[in-house]
Amino acid sequence: MHLHGIIQTATLQEVPPESGNLEIVLRVQGVGPAQPRKITIPYALLLQDESLDPDTIQGRGFDADVDQDPDGRWLVSHISFASRILRPPE
């Protein structure tokens, strides 16, 4: 599924806890009514692109390709970002 919207929050999480497997969980807005509002950038993608940092992607527009895994999570297979859209938090 292809998504286009704005990243509200980006949180680095260890899944499962204490595994060393880091993921970035994105809460997004501006996607369609039947599209997910929470997507995950998996560890493998983080290893490929060291520029993926929760602090720098929050508030930016994005285009992403996502697929649902057997656990029901939406995993990003490709993502690109637009220039900053929302103001940085104060």
C-alpha positions as CSV (number, residue, x, y, z in Angstrom):
1,M,0.0,0.0,0.0
2,H,1.3,3.5,-0.8
3,L,0.8,6.2,1.8
4,H,1.4,10.0,1.6
5,G,1.0,12.3,4.7
6,I,2.7,14.0,7.5
7,I,4.6,12.5,10.4
8,Q,3.1,13.6,13.7
9,T,5.5,11.7,16.0
10,A,8.5,9.4,15.5
11,T,9.6,7.2,18.4
12,L,12.6,4.9,18.6
13,Q,11.5,1.6,20.2
14,E,13.2,-1.7,21.0
15,V,11.0,-4.6,19.8
16,P,10.9,-7.0,21.6
17,P,12.2,-5.2,24.7
18,E,15.9,-5.8,25.5
19,S,16.5,-7.5,22.1
20,G,18.7,-4.9,20.5
21,N,16.2,-4.8,17.6
22,L,15.4,-1.0,17.1
23,E,12.5,0.3,15.1
24,I,11.0,3.7,14.6
25,V,7.2,3.9,15.1
26,L,5.5,6.7,13.2
27,R,2.2,8.2,14.0
28,V,1.0,9.8,10.8
29,Q,-1.8,12.1,9.6
30,G,-3.2,13.1,6.2
31,V,-3.5,9.5,4.9
32,G,-6.8,8.1,3.6
33,P,-9.7,7.0,5.8
34,A,-9.0,3.3,5.3
35,Q,-5.2,3.6,5.7
36,P,-3.1,3.0,8.8
37,R,-2.3,5.9,11.2
38,K,0.7,4.0,12.8
39,I,3.5,2.6,10.7
40,T,6.9,1.1,11.6
41,I,10.3,1.5,10.0
42,P,11.9,-1.9,10.7
43,Y,15.5,-2.5,11.9
44,A,16.6,-3.7,8.5
45,L,15.7,-0.4,6.9
46,L,17.3,1.6,9.7
47,L,20.6,-0.3,9.0
48,Q,20.4,0.6,5.3
49,D,19.8,4.3,5.8
50,E,21.7,5.9,8.8
51,S,19.9,9.3,8.1
52,L,16.6,7.9,9.6
53,D,16.5,9.7,12.9
54,P,13.3,10.2,14.8
55,D,14.2,13.8,15.7
56,T,14.8,14.9,12.1
57,I,11.8,13.2,10.4
58,Q,9.1,14.3,12.9
59,G,6.9,17.0,11.3
60,R,7.9,16.2,7.7
61,G,5.8,15.1,4.8
62,F,6.5,11.5,3.6
63,D,5.7,9.0,0.8
64,A,6.0,5.3,1.9
65,D,5.2,1.8,0.7
66,V,3.9,-0.3,3.6
67,D,2.8,-3.9,4.0
68,Q,0.9,-5.5,6.9
69,D,2.8,-8.3,8.7
70,P,1.2,-11.4,10.2
71,D,1.0,-9.6,13.6
72,G,-1.1,-6.8,12.1
73,R,1.7,-4.1,12.1
74,W,2.3,-2.0,9.1
75,L,5.9,-2.2,8.1
76,V,7.6,0.3,5.8
77,S,9.5,-1.2,2.8
78,H,10.4,2.2,1.3
79,I,10.1,5.8,2.6
80,S,11.1,9.3,1.3
81,F,10.6,12.6,3.0
82,A,9.6,16.2,2.0
83,S,10.9,19.4,3.5
84,R,9.8,20.3,7.0
85,I,6.1,21.1,7.2
86,L,5.2,21.4,10.9
87,R,7.0,23.7,13.3
88,P,9.5,22.0,15.6
89,P,8.3,21.4,19.1
90,E,9.0,24.3,21.5
